[in-house]
Amino acid sequence: MAPLAAEPAFNQQVDMVDVITIQPSAIVDHLCHVTASEMASVFGPQEIGGARRCSMEELRSLLDHFSGVMGSDSWGKMFLNSLERSGVCPALLRVAANSGTGQCMVMTDAATGQRTMRTAMSSDCILEPDMVHEIAFQGSKWIFLSAYSIFKPGLLTTCAKKAKSQGVKAMLDLSSWETGCIAGSRVDEHLELHHEPACPGLKVVDTTGAGDAFSSGFLYGLLKGLPLSKCANIGCVAGAAAIQSLGSELGHDQLLWLHQNMHSKLAGSVVSMPALEIYKELLDVYALLGRVGVGVVYFGSARLTQSSLYWDMTVSLAHDISSLLHAPAWTGGGPGLMHAATLGAQQAGGIAAGIRISREAGQTIYSAGYLPEGSTVTCKHMPVRKAALADCGLRQKETDRTAYIFLPGGGSLTCTALIGSNMF
């Protein structure tokens, strides 16, 4: 999977984004903690530390030695899923047919945090300069050029020139984050320099991703219009957060530390477990929405059972709507009229899915057996469920067939959800 996309090349404009990242080849990291003696037994003492390119055969040997199993090239899908999970728009991601995704084996000394890296990239899975077009940069503020861009002749200069033609500024990552940074700005032809030291007193667990975290923090400051000194400070703090865990993704403790050191201890207190739970739930529900697609959303009472005169009416209504629109049927995945609407859609051969809540009508809900496996997400937090159900009926293109059906007992949730989505 090469890093930029679309047929025939990197020549389409996407929805406006602040930053576009240029990475010549997608690379999936394999990380493990090892001892110095283990690394020496594989590479020899003179090979420990640093990074270099290697063949895919050598990489497979390392994976067999340290990780045990390496599958076929599902790595590209993993790379894409990781981007989407992190909120990165993959619209410009180019998929190279019959080509393997780049991979990197990262071995970290458990005692010192020192890394030894071996990277293998397929020659036919790399972004070429002629794939880049000016239109892709329109509306963006920055492009971030990975240091890997240097190793593909012509790519860095092509991207920089075409971004400049669209008024887009460029940021180039030249080296790893280690000991702080020196940032400079030109004011009235005078160059002002600022030195920001690295955060002291931290145990280095793994430096993987620290450089990217620094760049992200620095760019965050620039996008917020902060002074250069503050941009450098946030960059160093973000890099310091990344070295405190294995791998490049920040956990709860690292996010808490990051926010406390970016702003204050008071600001750090907002990074609570409920906030992370809500974030995870949102990712889960929108992943389900992405698989199923928008459609008809039914809001109805959880307390009206089969003995209610509204049950058969709801089943019949959902059956007719599904037969007419051939669109997915979305409900809250609970009992009552939500169940009835799902049955009607299923009887018509339609697709049904649900965004559930862990407690419905005052009762803990353990299952929704009437919905197929993999077609539900259970939320702990009601605002997530409300927002998701509203978005399940939002038309994204003219060919989408969507509707909101208001059944007895579903009014309060409906109004709250749609007002929150700016429908009214």
Beta strands, then each sheet from edge to edge (+ up, - down):
strand 1: 19-22
strand 2: 27-34
strand 3: 50-53
strand 4: 102-109
strand 5: 115-120
strand 6: 142-145
strand 7: 169-172
strand 8: 180-187
strand 9: 190-197
strand 10: 296-299
strand 11: 329-331
strand 12: 352-357
strand 13: 359-360
strand 14: 363-364
strand 15: 376-379
strand 16: 403-406
sheet 1: 1+ 6+ 7+
sheet 2: 2+ 4+ 5- 3-
sheet 3: 8+ 9-
sheet 4: 15+ 12+ 11+ 10+ 16+
sheet 5: 13+ 14-
end
